[in-house]
């Protein structure tokens, strides 16, 4: 998910649209100002959000013509509608108007409406369904089989033993650092009951390579980093992170919902770091954990272009 996509004229128009959405409740909050400044900074542009004039959806559409850029603009508008820590029903109409003018079909609009209407079960269902298309990538049957085995028998022994063997890897290698991290935080290895499914190991690898922790602030940054390196619908993971760790909407059973952890500058920087990553760690056709498990973490960061 690339965020640096606009030229200067397009960026100013997008920033004006962001302020337009921000002020649907007649308040231009500090978090909203920070988001605009953070997006501008990613583009190496300095602007004063308070000096921005409103913009109509039609004017934005005339300025931003490229379909990919239009999609990213709408997704940023959706983020803006959530940065104050709640989904405001007053945002529905302007977001819909911008989506129509930009001719972008973005399913996240439905999720935002559902959260605003307090239809949280439906919002969770829609988010999980969207995330699953990127998470499982054709490995649904093997994942279900492993989950069933661990549930019925306490663990999927074949899978669990494979990951327990990481304890024997040399210190500093990806496999050993990952295993030690699981032990440090009291997480089970894949295959054990209640642990992360094997297909989700790339998420924990993302924590290791990015350096972000497993506390709520670290999780929202890691999710943004993950959104950055995922080439297929990375925005779904950014939206998930905002809902789970900023609005308190519990999407995953592994972590409880948290509020107030969206730091615009830190989160967007994390997404930019992820976008610079040379490989999509979630895509089995691009990346295989076991091929990198014996490689030192520092070497992998350099190989994949992951900067500090």
N, C-alpha and C positions, 0 to 999 in steps of 0.2 A: 504494500500500500504506500504509494508515493504521495508526499504532501507538498513537495516543491514543484508545482506544476504551472503556476500562473506567471505571465509577464507582468510588468509593473502596472499597466493599465487594468488588466484583469484583476490583479490583486486588490487594487483600490476599490474596484466595483464589488468584489467579493467581501471586502471589509465593510463596505457600506451596507451590504445585505446582512452581514452578521450583526451590525448595530441595529438594523431595522428589526430583526427577529429578537434581539436582546431587549428591546424597549417595548415589547407587546404588553408588558405589565407596568409600563411607564417608569421603569427603573433601569438605570445603566450601572450595574453593579461592578465592583472591583474585579470579580472573577471573570466577568464578561470582557472588561477592558484588557485584562491579562491575556485572554484567549486571542483577541485581535492582535495585540502586540507580539504574542508568541508566533502566530502565523506569519506576520510581517517579517519578524526576525529570521525565520527559516528561509525567507526569500531575500534576505539581506536588504530589506527595506525598512526605513524608520518612518512611522507615521503616528499622528496623534488621534487615537480613536474618538476622543471627545469632539474633534473638529470634523468628523465625517457626517456628511448629509445622508438622509435616507435615500433609498433607491427602490424603484418599482421592480417587480419580477420581470416585466417586459424589457426594461432597460438593462437589467443584468443579463438577460438572454441575448440581447443585441451585442453586448460587450464580450461575453464568453460564448464562443460558437462551437468549440471542440467538444464532442460528446463526453470524452473522458474527463476533461476539465469541468464540464457541467456537473457530472456525477460527483466529483470531489467537492465542488462548491456546495451542492445540496447536502452532502454528508457533513460538512463542516457546519452548515446551518443547523442540522439536527443536533450536533454536539453543543452548539451555542444554546439551544433550547433547554439543555439539561445542566449547564454548568453551575447554576444556582442551587443545585441539589434536589430538584424536584421537576417532574414533568408537568408543565402548565398547560391546561386545556386551551388557554388563549393563544397558544402557539400553533394549534392545529390549522387554522385558516391561512395564516401567512406561509407556513411551510408547504401546505397543499398548493397555494398559489405559485410559489417559487418552483415547486416540482412540475407543475403543469407548464409554466412558461419555459422551463429548461428542458422539458420533454424527457424527464428522468423518472423511471419506475424504480423506486427505492422502498423495499419492504420494511425497512426500519421505521418508516412513518407509521405503519400499523402498530408496531411495538410501542412506540412513544405514545400513541393514542391510548393503547390498552393500559399502560402504566398510569397515564393521566386520569383515566377513568377508574383506576383501582381494580382493573381486571388482571390481577397479577398472575393468576394461574395460566391464563391465556397468553400473557406476555412471556412467561417462562417457557411454555410449550413452543411458541414461535421462535424464541431465541435458541432453544436447544435444537430444534429442527434445522435451523439455519447453520448453527455451529457444527452440527453432525456431518453436514455435507462436506465440510473441509476437514473435520477431525478424522473421520473413518476412511475416506478415500478408497472404497472398495474392500475394506477389511472388516466389514460389519459382522460377517459370519464367524470369523476367527475370534473377534472381540467378544461376541455373545457367548461363544463356546467357552472361552476362558473365564468369563464372569460366572457362567453357570457352574463350571467346575469348582471355582473357588467358593461359591455360595454353598454348593451341596457338600463338598468335601473339605472345606476350610482353606484350601488353596489349590491353584493349578500348579502342581509340583514342578512340571517340566519348565514352565515359564519362570517360576520363583527361583529355582535352582540356577537358572541361567544368569539371573541378575544378582543373586547372592555371590556368585563367583567373582563379581566385580571387586569384592573386598580384597582379592589377591593381586589386583593390578597395581603397578607401580604408583607411588604417590605423585600427584600432579597431573596424572593422565585424566582424561575426561571421565572414563568409567569409574576410577577410584574416587575422584572428587564428587561425582554424582552419588555414589554409594555412601560416602561419608556424610554428604548433605542429608540424605534420607535418614541416616542413623541419628545425626545431630538434632533433627527436627521431629523425630519420632514417627516418621512416615514408613509404611511398609513398602517392600519392593513389589513391582508388578507381579501378579499371580497370587499374592496373598489377599485374604479376604479384607475388603474395605480399602484396598490400595488403589492407586491410579492404574487404569488399564494400560497395557503395553503400548497401545497406539498413541497414548498421551505423553510418552516419555520425552518427546521433543519439547514439551512445555517446560519440564524440569531442566532439560539441557539448556533451554533459553535462559533460565535463571543463572545457570553456571556461566554461560558465555557473556551475558550482559552484565553480570555482577549485581543484579537487583535481588533484594531479599524476599522473604516469604511473609513479611508483615503486610498489612493492607496497603501502605504506601508503596512498598516494593512490588506487590502483586499488580497494582494498577499500572505501574511503569513497565513491568514485565509483559503485561497483556498488550500494552501499546507497542513495545519492542516486537512482540510476536505479530501484532497487526501489521507492522512495517515489513517484516520479512515474508509474510504470507502473500503470495501473488494472486491467489484466488479468493476474493472476498475477505481481505484482511480487515475491512471496516467492521465486519461482524464481531471480531474479537475486541476491537476498541469499544464498540457499543456495549458488549457484554461487560467489559471492565468498568465502564461508567455506571452501568446499572448496578452491578454487584458491589463495587467499592466506593461509590459516591452517592447513589440514591438508596442504597440499602435493600435492593431487590435481589433476593437470593436466587440465583440461577443454578448454581452447582451445589450439590449436597456436601461437597468436600469442604467448602468454606462458607461461613455465615455472611449475610449481607452486612456491609459496613457503610457508614455515611461520612462524607466530607473529605475524601482523599484525592480529589481531582485538582492537582496543581498544574495549571495549563502549560507553563513553561517546561516543567520537568517531564510531563507526560508527552508533549509534542516532541521534545528532544529525544525521548526514548523511541518514539515512532520513527523519527528521522534516522536514528542509529540502526533500527531494524531494517528500514528501507535500504540502507547502504550495505546490508549483509548480502554477500554474493550468492547465497543459496537459500532456498526455501526449506527450512528444516522440517516443515510439516508434510512435505511432498516426498513420498517414498521413491519416486522416480528420480529425484534430485539428491536425496541424502539418506544414508544408512548409518544409524547410530553405531552399529558394530564395526563398521569400517573406520570409525573415528575414536572408538572407545579406548584404544591404547595410545592415542596421541596426546601430548601435553596440551592443557587448556590454552596456555599462552600461544602455542604454535597455531592452534585452531583459530583463535581470535585474529591473529595476523593473516592467516590464510583466507578467512572469510570477510576481512575488511571491517571487523568490529572494533571501533575506536572507543577510547575512554570518554 
